[in-house]
Amino acid sequence: MTLRGVLWGLRRLPYGTRLALMGRVMARVVGPLSGYRARAEANLALIRPELTATERRERARQVCDNFGRTLIENYSHVEFGARLSGTTPEGPGVAALEEAVSQGRPVIFVTGHFGNFEAPRHVLTQRGLTIGGLYRPMANPQIDAHYRETMTSWGGPVFAQGSRGTMGFARHLKSGGLGTLLFDVMVHEGVPIPFLGRDAMTSLSAAEMAVRFDAAMIPYFGIRQADGVSFRVEVDAPIPHGPPDEMMRAATARLEARIERHPEQWFWVHRRWKQSKR
């Protein structure tokens, strides 16, 4: 059965059951077979050498569980949105966001593959905002097309990473739009910025566009709560404009602070430090 078929089948189950089941499937079956769990353990050994092998294995299991829950949540956007309907965004960035919107000023939300990165967009969309996004296409074109359709069915326009998508995202911002960008992925064209104590190649695109279009650059995060289903949405104060590398260092520090509090919620399965420079 294809992944899309598995996701379709899981969506027939009660919401809480499908999340728990998808978490277990990713942690115990897909994660080990795909190499995700092994990659998470390798990254943890690189960044957290003080952990024992048993501790790394358990944390990698938790990472895969969160990964699986996030995947099925984002394919269950109607129920996911309903679950988030009572969530109130918190943090000093909420007032700054309201001010920017009232002035017609563009906003770039920056976040990482942490918790569920779509939770803040859902919550803010429910408050009347239209938020676009720049995303990395999936390797499987069929799955990517379905994922893109899912993302656009409830939020603003989404643009695939690449020169064409970046241009579309930039036009969206230039017109006074709001958009979100996940910056914690390995890029070939970027600068080395320390991330969790080790240099990682980081794109400056978010900061460069924020400066170019006088957009407020606001970090936000969807933090999974202990029940595995609900979320806390934190909206940070805007990052002041300045040299783009300094702005991205600040954004990285905001993400690091969340990972320090909830290390199991970051996607350690990514090749984040691949080809990074030391």
URFEN-V618745 format. One record per helix or strand of 2 or more residues. SS is the DSSP state (H for helix, E for strand). FROM is the first residue (numbers start at 1). LEN is the number of residues. If there is no record, write none. Layout:
# URFEN-V618745
SS_FROM_LEN, SS_FROM_LEN
This chain:
# URFEN-V618745
H_3_8, H_15_20, H_36_12, H_53_23, H_77_7, H_93_10, E_107_5, H_119_7, E_131_5, H_141_12, E_158_3, H_163_12, E_178_5, E_191_5, E_198_5, H_205_8, E_216_9, E_231_5, H_244_18, H_263_3
